[in-house]
Amino acid sequence: MSPARFDGTQTQVVLRRLAAFRPLSGPAATAVDKAVRERMLRLGAGQDLISEGDRPDRIRFILSGWLARYKTLEDGRRQIVNFILPGEVCDAYSYLLSRMDHSIGSLTPVIYSEIERERFEELIASDRTLTEAVWCEWLANNSIQREWTLNIGRRVALERVAHLLCEIFERLKAIGQVDGTSCAFPITQMDLADATGLSVVHLNRTLQELRAAGLIVLRERMLTINDLDALKNTGLFTPAYLHHAG
């Protein structure tokens, strides 16, 4: 992990993410902007930001890049339990626990802001709109986790993959990181298989089915959704569990 330079725009994705749950007051937005700039770090792809068993003593705001929460069995089998996208807060209240029960690893190069517990508590106590936005962001992550459990436990393969693609698109849309019906998609087929509980062969076959139906195009780390409504219907997807305002 190495220091990262501030380019003047990196805090905007955090502000958009928080504002997706509660409109922030002017002072709250200024306070977040200042706090995020204080300690910015860079993490390469394929590295752990935090590992299972570590003591979580600080909070991280993701400014750019994608990560995955995951757990691994003793024989090496991995289950991705969620993706962490730009703007999201990494475990806002995990410092209340004695150790991490899962790992967080980078899928791409990542830039993040690291804030000590005392500074974070001071920050969220400074403004009610910020307090509510951070709590809502944390609760929404729990809601996403429940939806992922339903996805793996009850949806069939085609529904699982379609649902996850819709979710990622909607989460990126909320922070202004979609271009029409296209968005970045730096997730490998292995990652996607580990997130949906499918073998790579079954996952590949399912993606081919979605392509053949004319619903999606996956090319050069980009996802294009040709018919979002049809993809939502295929995945039995409704976005209410994301809890975005409006």
N, C-alpha and C positions, 0 to 999 in steps of 0.2 A: 504494500500500500504506500502510495507516495502522494505528496501534495498536488492539488489541482489548481489551475489558474481560474479566476472568476472572469467570465466574459460579458457580464452585464445582463444576460437573459436567463441564466440558469435557475434563478429563484422563481421565475414566472410559472413553471410547471407545478411547483409545490403550491403556489397560491391558487392556481386553477383547480388543483385536486381538492384543496380544503374548501374552496368556494363552491364546489360541486355539491357540498353537503349543507353549508351555511354561508350566507354572504358575510364576508369579513369587513369589519370597520376599517377605516383608513389607518388609525393607529395600530390595529392588529396586523394589517398587511405590512406596514413599515417595520414592526417588531420582528415578524417572521423573516423578512428580507434581510434585516441586520443580523439576526441569529444564524441564519443559514450561511452567510458569508464568512463567519468567524473561523470555521475550520472545514475546509473542503479537501477531500481526498480522492484518489484514483485507485481503482481495482481492475486488474486485468481479467480477461475472460477465463473461465474455468477455475476460478479460485473461490475459496470459502470466505464470505464476509464474517460469518460466525459459525461455529461448529457445535454440534450436540454435545452437551456437557459443560460448555463455556459458561462463565458467569456474565449475564447481560447487564452491563453497568452504564451503558450509554444508548442514546437514541440516534437513529440515522434517517435522514431525509434523502430519498433517491432523486438525483437531479437529472441523470441520463443513464440509459442502459437498462437491461433486463436481468432479473435474477429469478431463482426458483427456491421455494421452501421444499425441503425433502427429508425423508427418513430412509435409512438403509438397514436391511436385515444383515445378520452376521455373515451370510454367504454372499453379500454384495448386491443383492437385488434392491433396487431403488424405487421408491414411490414419490413422485412430485405431488405435493399437496396444495400448492398454489404457485402462481407466478407473481412476481413483484415488478410493477411497471413504473415508469418515470412519474415523479411527483408523490409517490406513496411514502408513508411513514413506516419505517421498519420497527414493528413491535414497540409501540409507544409506551406501554406500561410493563414491558417484560422485566424491567429492573426490579420489580416487586417480587420476582421469583428468584430462587437460589441458583438455578442453572437452566440452560436452554434444553428443551426436549426435542429439538430438531435442528437441522442445519440450514443455512442460507448460502447458496452458491451463485456465482455470476454466470450468466449465459453469454454475455457480451462484455466488452469493456464498460466499466461503470464509473460515474462520478457521483459522489455522495457527500452530504454534510453530516458531521458527527457532533453531537451535542451532549454534554455531561448532564447527569440526572438533575443536579441543582439548577443548572441553567435552563433546562427544559421545564422544570416545575415553575420556575420564575416566569418563563415565557407564557405558558398556558394560563397562569393565574393573572396575567396582566390585562386580559380583555375577555369578556364573557362570550363574544362571538367566536373568538379563537378557541376557548375552552370547549364550546359546543361542537365546533367543526372537527377538532381533534378526536373528541369522544365519538362523534358520528362516523369518522373515518375508521376508527378502531372497531366499532360495532358493525360497520358495513363489511369489514374484512372477515369478521366472524360469520356474517350472513353468507358471504361467498363460500366460506369453508363448508357450511351446511349444504349449500347447493352442490358443491363438488362431491360430497358424500352421497347425495341423491343421484348425481350423475353416474357415478361408478356403480352404485348399488342397484339402480333400477332402470336406467336408460340402456338401450341396446347400443352397439358400437356406432352405428350411423348417427343416432341421436346424440351420443356422448360427444363425438367430434364436432358435429354441427353446433351443438350448444356451446362448447368451449370457444369455437371460432367467433360466434356471436358475442360472447362475453368479452373476449379480448377486444373486439372492434368497439363495443360500447364503452369499455373502460378507457380506451385511447381517445375515443370521440369526446369524452367528458373533459379531457385535458387539451383538446385542440390538436391531437396528433394523428388525424386521419386526413386524407386527401380525397374528397368525394367518397367513393366506395372502396378506397384502397388504404392500407396501413402497413407499417413495418411488421415483419414477422420473422424474427431471427431465431425461431425455434426449430431445432432439428427434428427429424422423424423419431429419433430415439427419445428426445425430450417429450415429444407429444405422446408417444406410446407410454412413457412412464407417468404422464399426467392423466391418461385415460384408462390405465390398467389393461392395455392391449399389448399384444406382441407387435413387434415392428412389422411383421408380415401382414397381420390383420389390420394394423393402422394404415399401411400403404394401400391395401385393398379398399379400405373405407374412403381414403382420400380420392382414390381413382373413381369411386362411385359418385362422390360429390362433384368431381370434375366432369364426369360423363353426363351428369344431370344438368350441367351448365350453371351450377350454383357458385362455384369458386374458381379462381385461378391462383395457383401458388408458383411464383417464379422469382428467382433472384432475391430471396429473403423479403418478398413482398406478398401480401395477401390482397386479392381483389375479390369482392363479393358481388357477383353479377345480379343477384336477386336476394336482397336482404330479407324481405318478408318470407320468401320461400324457404330460405335457410333457417329462419326463426321457426317456421312451421315444422321443418324437418327435425330440428333439435328440441321441439317443445319449449322454446325459449320465451320467457317474459322477463323484462329487465327490472321489475319492481324490487327484487332482492338486492340490487346494487345500491338502492336508496339514494340515487342522485336527485338533488332538488329539482322540482319542476318536471 
